[in-house]
């Protein structure tokens, strides 16, 4: 069923998707990226002040629909990226998958389509914060830093053809499938009581460890081998982002779950 639906979706979207136009749009509109982030960060700080004297909104149905949509979207994204990455590793070495791509990667196909959708989705995921503000929930540093920086790094990785980006998208899509499904069920109070929420943080920490390891291997190939065509600026940005994410998620885990355990 999933395969059939995925086939229909891809056929429809590929009929209107043009990779060259999409990448030109992102390259020529980097101002949009910074404007979006500016308004997002402004909203993060001003929004709670506006809501100070306003009762929190009951958004259970909206949250369920929103999180369910993102979970299903991530499911199809993970299917496409993992399937492609699996086949890629059957034909190319690990080094080639992060250093040298064939021309196929620059065409209008399912890989570039879902890479573009992944990049654009990071704009829509900023709405997660809007839901927090309207429900008068605390916005921690990890939350707004993660949302604003991941938008920057995905946009940058797409326009610079980051070869290792496929690995990062596969991991992120997969974890978001579970994470947003959990949030959807939790929003209508039917989340299984046996499911430990800390598993999601475990998976996110594991994602950062794996992402950091890929960055380290990329640095090795870039410095010590020839013809590793990684973009230096993008590699620096990815490495910094994964390092800071790892520290922040470990700190979040220690503060939240160890405190609950002690209580």
BELNORPE-V133868 format. One record per pair of residues at least 24 apart in sequence whose C-alpha atoms are under 6 Angstrom apart, sorted by the first residue. I is the first residue (numbers start at 1). J is the second residue. Records with the same first field share a line. If there is no record, write none. Layout:
I: J / J
This chain:
18: 108
19: 108
37: 148
48: 133
56: 134 / 135 / 136
57: 134 / 135
60: 187
64: 184 / 187
67: 180 / 184
68: 181 / 184
71: 177 / 180 / 181
74: 173 / 177
75: 177
77: 173
78: 170 / 173 / 174
81: 170
82: 170
98: 163 / 164
99: 228 / 229 / 230
119: 154 / 155
122: 151
208: 242 / 246
212: 242
215: 239
